[in-house]
Amino acid sequence: MIMQQAIEKADVLIEAMKWIREHRDTTTVIKIGGSLMEDEASITHLFLDTVFMESVGMHPVIVHGGGKAISEAMQSAGIEPRFVQGRRYTDSASLEIVKQVLGKQISEQVVQKIDQFGGWAESLSVCADSNVLFGKKLEMEDEHGSPIDMGWVGTITRVDTAPIRKLYKRGIIPVIPSVALMDDGSGQALNVNADTAATAVAKELSAEKLIYVSEVNGLRTNPDDPNSMIDSISAEQARQLLASGAIVGGMIPKIQACLETLERGVNKIHIINGRLRHALLLEIFTSMGIGTEITSP
């Protein structure tokens, strides 16, 4: 029985070999949702998977948010979180909390975990004076076309890819929190959406893959039915689903961002459930996969 178990393990490695060779020396941007950061079991397997990816010659780059932790910190400071059209209104006091929670607390946690599992990581953050994300204030309108003041909420205009490439070429996993600086040299920080940040990083790095890791198992035609998940879909098919109204809710902007990213040269985008043990390895290094894969034409 012991020998049989050893043979089965060897078979798994042989299956993975094809994918390891295919993905060697390619860049994969991994966007991790903030809610997963509070699930010890989930982040343990995610970061173990990330260290494995780097160990077999891939270049993983982590981009993370931290919405729940930010809301909790704001409430502790006596600031009531406020959302407008799904985005967090961010005044100066809120922005300081965002910077501390994302740029220090969560980013340092990610780095420490990766180091703990035998990898080597470094945060590229506003708080660490190593910022790589630059942007401008986000312009939004209400239903009447009037401008909405969102405070210090931004959108990405530029990614400084040189420090990112420098790290991963040395075997160091870059960790990027979703906080940017104004692209005007003022030094003003901006709170940016983590999905948007990950999309921008993947575009500018010409990444082979962009992986959204959240609590959703993939793209569903019915958000309430896990069995309606689509295993693989082309960009054109995804556009048709959007046009038909089959994709709804928060998945709409995510898919729109995916399509824009594919148009900029990223070959594949994956949407996976990070609460599944070793979700990254199953999606990348097995023939079956476990989420939705969206491919360019």
Stockholm file with secondary structure:
# STOCKHOLM 1.0

chainA/1-297         MIMQQAIEKADVLIEAMKWIREHRDTTTVIKIGGSLMEDEASITHLFLDTVFMESVGMHPVIVHGGGKAISEAMQSAGIEPRFVQGRRYTDSASLEIVKQVLGKQISEQVVQKIDQFGGWAESLSVCADSNVLFGKKLEMEDEHGSPIDMGWVGTITRVDTAPIRKLYKRGIIPVIPSVALMDDGSGQALNVNADTAATAVAKELSAEKLIYVSEVNGLRTNPDDPNSMIDSISAEQARQLLASGAIVGGMIPKIQACLETLERGVNKIHIINGRLRHALLLEIFTSMGIGTEITSP
#=GR chainA/1-297 SS CHHHHHHHHHHHHHHHHHHHHHHTTCEEEEEECGGGGGCHHHHHHHHHHHHHHHHTTCEEEEEECCHHHHHHHHHHTTCCCCEETTEECBCHHHHHHHIIIIIIIIHHHHHHHHHHTTCCEEECCTTTTCCCEEEEECCEECTTSCEECCBSEEEEEEECHHHHHHHHHTTCEEEEESEEEETTSSCCEEEECHHHHHHHHHHHHTCSEEEEEESSCSCBSSTTCGGGBCSEEEHHHHHHHHHHTCSCTTHHHHHHHHHHHHHTTCCEEEEEETTSTTHHHHHHHSSSCSSEEEECC
#=GC SS_cons         CHHHHHHHHHHHHHHHHHHHHHHTTCEEEEEECGGGGGCHHHHHHHHHHHHHHHHTTCEEEEEECCHHHHHHHHHHTTCCCCEETTEECBCHHHHHHHIIIIIIIIHHHHHHHHHHTTCCEEECCTTTTCCCEEEEECCEECTTSCEECCBSEEEEEEECHHHHHHHHHTTCEEEEESEEEETTSSCCEEEECHHHHHHHHHHHHTCSEEEEEESSCSCBSSTTCGGGBCSEEEHHHHHHHHHHTCSCTTHHHHHHHHHHHHHTTCCEEEEEETTSTTHHHHHHHSSSCSSEEEECC
//
